[in-house]
Amino acid sequence: MIFYFSGTGNSKWVAEKIAENIGDRVFDISSKENIPDVENENYIGFVFPVYAWGAPEIMISFAQNLGKVDSFTFAVCTCGENVGYALKKFSKVYRTDSNYSIVMPNNYIVGSDPDNKEDAIRKIKNAEIEIKEISGEIKNRKYTYRAEEGSFSWIKSGIVNLGFNKFARSTKSFYATEKCIGCGVCERNCPIKTIHIENGKPVWGKECRQCLKCINECPMCAIEYGKATVGRNRYNIGMYIEDEK
């Protein structure tokens, strides 16, 4: 069983590719319902994006409450460049036998524009090659740690990650522009159900994971985060997975 959390689809795609290669199933942890029993699973996998050089708190919380088994365990995190100590810290929450990072197209548009089409497709193609290699190692139950940590990892995964979780996940900067048609896609897509439509417009609660799914998947490009996202392109892997073939 492969458990995943995904905002704009990168980690979902990786999880599904690995599952296809090793003959396993995937489960979206944001559903929070009908969590499968892992007692007799051959593999227990975790696939998630890296947020400020750390695993998303929603994945950490899920892993903390998942029963420990004798299955072969692995974690794969997706990132724009490097992961710091994200995997090492996660393995202290739930023991993992193998750990990998995979570079995927940049999607944190609060920080910068997403990759252009050419770069996004190139990264996806490279990732697919890497996923096949990773899948083979998982099937062979190979104990591996292959992650691009980058420099100053202790600062990034320590101080920066702590600051991100404490200060950068505020919902106060979210708003819908006049382009909003009240379709409710953001409300339905929010993995923690913090968005509600009131008087035809989205309203955000206090909780946020900064997955930015609401911004990137709005069909009208009507959601912004302060001034940081104004004028920037949006990203979802569905825009490219057909082209990458």
Buried (B, 14 or more C-beta within 10 A) or exposed (E): BBBBBBBBBBBBBBBBBBBEBBEBEBBBBBEEEEBEEBEEBEBBBBBBBBBBBBBBEBBBEBBEEBEEBEBBBBBBBBBBEBBBBBBBBBBEBBEBBBBBBBBBBBBBBBEEEBBEEEEBBBBBBEBBEBBEEBBEBBBEEEEBBBBEBBEEBEEBBBEBBEEBBEEBBBBEBBBBEEEBBBBEBBBEBBBEEBBBBEEEBBBBEEEBBBBBBBBBBBEBBBBBBEEEBEEBBBBBBEBBBEEBE
